[in-house]
């Protein structure tokens, strides 16, 4: 049994708290958050966990085998480095690893030098529907892929990084590069402590000729005529091949596929009841720690996705509202 603690008890931290409590490999021993309200919510649900306002105090007094970091994005790297001083057996680190590629790459180097397994919970890397779609695309069920269009209601850094990590995994035998990116930052939007776009379109061209168009920002409202309305959340994907189309929503347990001249079919592949993607990542981390298996792909894909995002954001010329930087 591994002990676990959580730093940051907002939305992301809540996912980790639930996952730890539902994993047979872990016991939750502590959580930290400066908010009195957040700590009260955790105390009500997890009375056996010791709570701290300061995560540094928690690291000293309640050392855990695994630490889950779910604080605002600009603090991820600095907190992870502090945690490494206490020699944890593993880390779960929410995306992005950092707000810039240089810091993120250096952090991953330090984590690996410490021989500390790490997972970044990009849910589409483990969700059954998304993984079946990956298999069908690679198998050629809809022919050679010519384009992917993604409509994402949130910004590129805080949500698009999930979709890019997944697509880089799907098309892992191809080499991507930014072809063009245009952003509207007039709304001066701040999300998770970072300055982001109000609206944007990022086109990524691969060596094979494949193009991915990712529409991002709070002004984008994705809808689909073929997917279940209750499952249209997160982002909508449309993958077009030479012999068909696949449409799906990022966090959904279903997808729609049309092959050749068929009318199309809705396929349901939900997560088993009571299982979350954070649980899957934590169980994978437990296997890494015990030496029975080692998988490092989620962190690598997260860094590769961040590289594309940074390249896109650097094309934004508005000096009054730089994108992807911590908000003042």
N, C-alpha and C positions, 0 to 999 in steps of 0.2 A: 504494500500500500504506500503510495506516494503522498506526501503532504503538499498542499497548494495554498497560495495566497493570491489576492487580486489587488492591483493598484488601479484605482479609478472605478467608481461604482455607478457610472451613468449607463447609457444604453449598451455600449460594448462591454463594459464591466459586468453588467447584468447578464449578458449572454455567457460570459465566462463563469460567473457565480452559479448559474443554473447548470451549466455543463459539468462543472466540477462536482456539484452535489449529486448529479445523476450518473457519474462515471464510477464504475466499480473499482477502478484503479487508484482513486484519489480520495482524500479527505480534506475538506476545507478547514484551515486553521486560523486564517486571518484575512482581513480586508482593510484597505485604507482609502479615505477620501476626505478632503477638507470640508465638505458640505455636511452640516449637521443633519439636514433632511435626508441626504443620501445614506448616511450611516444609520439613521433610524430605520429606513426601509430595509437595509440589510439585516439589522438586528432583529426586526420583526420576522424575517423569513429564515434567517440562519442564526439562531440564538447561540449555537456552540462556537461560532467564529468570534475571535477577539477583534475588536475594531479600533482603528487608529485614525486620527486626523492627519498625521504626518507619516507618509510612507517610509521615511528614513528611520523613524522610531520603530516601525513594524519590522523593517529589515534586520534591525539589531535584536529586538526582543522575541520575534517569532520567525525564525529562519525556516523557510519552506524549501522542499525539494524543487518545486516548480512555481514560478512567479508569472502571473498573467498581467500584462501591462495594457491598460485601456484608458489612458489619459488623453487630453487633447494632442493632436498630431505634432505640434512643434516640440513637445516634451518627450516624445518617444525615445529618441536616441540618448539623450542625457540621462533619463531614468534607467534605461537598459544598461548603460555603462555603470551606473551606481549599483545596480543589482548584481552585475558580474563580479563586483568586489567581494560578494558574499558566497561565491562559488555555488550557484544553484545547479541542479542537475539538468534543468531544462527551462526554456522560456516559451511562452505564447505571447507574441507581440502583434498588436493590432496594426493594420496598415494606416498610413504609409510608414515604412521604416524610419524615414526622416522626410523633411520637406525638400531636400536637395539630394542629388545622386551622390555627390562626393561624401557627404556625411553618412548616408545610408550604406555605401560600399565600405567605408572605413569601419562602421559599426559591425557589419557582417564579418569583416576580417577579424575583428576583436573577439566576436562571439565564437568563431571557429578556432581561433588560437586558444581560447579557453576550453575547447572541446565540449561546448555546451549546445546540445541539440535545440533548434528553434523552429517553431511553426508560425506562419502568418495565415490566419484563418480566412482565406479567400474561398467563400463557400462553394462557388461553382466548380472548384477543383475536386469536390467530393460529392456534390448532390447527384442523385441517381439519374434524373432526367438530363442534366447537363453532360454527365459522363456518357450516357447512351448516345446523345447527339454527337459527341466527339467521335465515338466509335463509328457511327454511321457516316459522318463526314469523311473520316479517314478511309473508310471502306469503299467510298465512292457511291453510296446509295443514291445521291442526287447528282452524280456526275462530277466533273471538274468544277471546283468552286471559282466563281468569277467575282463575286462581291459579297460583302457583309455590311449591313446597315444596322446601327444601334441607336436607339432613341432613349436617352437617359435624362431623367428629370433633375438630377443632381449634378454637381460639378465634376470635372475630369479627375481631380486629385482625390477627392473623398469617396467617389463611387465609381467613376470611370476606371480607376486602377483595378477594381475587381474584374470588370469586363475585359480589360486588356490582358490581365494575367491569364484569364481563361482562354482568350483567343490565341495568345502566344503559345499556350500549351497545346491547343487544338492543331495549330499550324507550326509545330515545332521543327519541321524540316525545311522551313522557309525563313528567309532573312528579311526583317522589316526595316523600314526607314520612314521618317516623316516627309511627306510630300508637300503638305500645305496645312496651315491651321489659322483660323480666323476667330477672334473672340470679341464679344461686347462686354465690357466691364463697367458700363455706365451705372449699374445698380450698386456698385461698391459692396458686393456680397462678401460676408465673412462666414465661413463654415468650419467648425472644429478648430477655431483659432487661426485660420489661414485665409488670406485674401484669394478669392476665386472669381471666375467669370459669372456674369449674368446669363450669358448664352454663348455657345461656341460650336464650331464644326471643325473636327480634326480628321484629315484624310491620311491614312497610312498605306503606303504602297509596298508590296513585297517583291522580292526578286522575280517570283513566278508571274507577276502581273496582277495578282490578287489585290483588291483594294478594300479597305475597311473605312467606312465613313461613320464617325462617332459624333452624334449630336448631344451636347451637354448643356446643363444650366437650368436654373429654376423656371425659365420661361418655356421650356420644352415640355409638352404634354403628350407622351406616347399613348397610342391606342392601337388595337388590332381588331379586325373583323372576324378572325377565326379562333382566337384563344378565349378561354373561359374568362369572363369579366373579373371574377374574384381572384384570378391568378395573374392579372396584369399589374405587376408591381416590380419596382426596382429599375428595370430597363427592358425594352423590347428589342429582340434581335430578329433580323430577317437575313437568312443565308441563302444566296441564290447560286445554283449550280447549273451545269449544262443540261441536266435532265431532271430538274425539280427544285423545290424550295422547302426550307424549314423555317418555321416561326416559333419563337419561344420567349418566355419572360424569365429574367435572371434568377429569381428565387422560386420559380414555380415547380410543381411536381408533374408537369405535363408539357407536351410540345405538339405542334401540328406539322405534318409532313405531306407533301404532294410530290409524287414521283411520276414522271412521264405525263400521260394524259389522264391520270386518275383524278378523282374529285378531291383527294386529300383526306387525311385521317388524323384524329386527335388521339395521341398516345399518352396514357397516364403512368407516371413513374414517381410516385411520392416517396419522401423519406418515411421509413417505418414510424409508426406512432410512438411518441415519447423520445425520439432521437433527434438531436440537432447537429448541424455541421460543426459547431464548436466541440461537441462531444467527440465527433469523429477525429478532429485534429488532436484533441487531448489524448485519445486512445493511441493515435499514431505516435505522439510524443512519448507516451509511456513505453511503447515498443522500442523506440529509439534509445531511450534511457537504459532499458534493460539489456540492450545489445542484441535483441532478437531481429531487429530490422533497422535500417537507417535510410530515411527519405528526407532530402533537403530541398525538394523542388519548390515548395511554396515560397520560401524566402528568395530563391533565385528568380522565380517568375515575378515576384513583387518588385524586386530591384529592376528587372528588365522592363516592366511596365512603367515604373517611375522614370526610367531613362527616356522613354517615349513621351511621357507627360512633360518632363522638364524641357525636352527639345521643342515640344509644341508651345509651351508657355513662353519660351524665349523668343518666339515669333511675335509676341504681343508687344506693341511699341508704346503703350500708354504709360509714360513715366510716373503719372500720378497714382496709378493703381497697378503695380506690378503683381503678376499672378504667381501663386504657389509660394508666397513668402509669409512668414508669421505676421499676423495683424498687430498693430501697435497696442 
